[in-house]
Amino acid sequence: MSIKRLVLQVLAAVILYVGISLILEKEYTNDIILREILEGVVFGLLYGVFIWFREKFRNKKN
């Protein structure tokens, strides 16, 4: 998996997380938006690390 594809998947995960969280929260103050963005970035980083490890170990088995 290329770095470009990994970054695009992480960005998509962050955008979806933030969008869904804001819709469910139903409040759009600056504090809540910033909190959700921060949580989305953390989620995206964890998701990116998970994808990277999964691809790394999958390629070793083949």
C-alpha positions, 0 to 999 in steps of 0.5 A, spaced: 500 500 500 502 506 498 503 512 502 498 516 498 493 511 499 494 510 506 493 518 507 487 518 503 484 513 507 486 516 514 483 523 511 476 519 509 476 516 516 477 523 520 472 526 515 467 521 516 468 521 524 467 528 525 461 529 520 458 523 524 460 526 531 457 533 529 451 530 527 449 526 533 452 531 537 447 536 535 451 542 537 455 546 533 459 551 538 467 552 537 469 548 543 465 542 541 467 542 533 474 543 536 473 537 540 470 533 535 476 534 530 481 533 535 478 526 537 477 525 529 485 526 528 486 521 534 482 516 531 485 517 524 492 516 527 490 510 530 486 507 524 492 509 520 497 505 524 492 499 524 492 499 517 499 500 516 500 494 521 495 490 517 498 491 510 505 489 513 503 483 516 499 481 510 505 482 505 509 477 510 505 471 510 504 472 502 
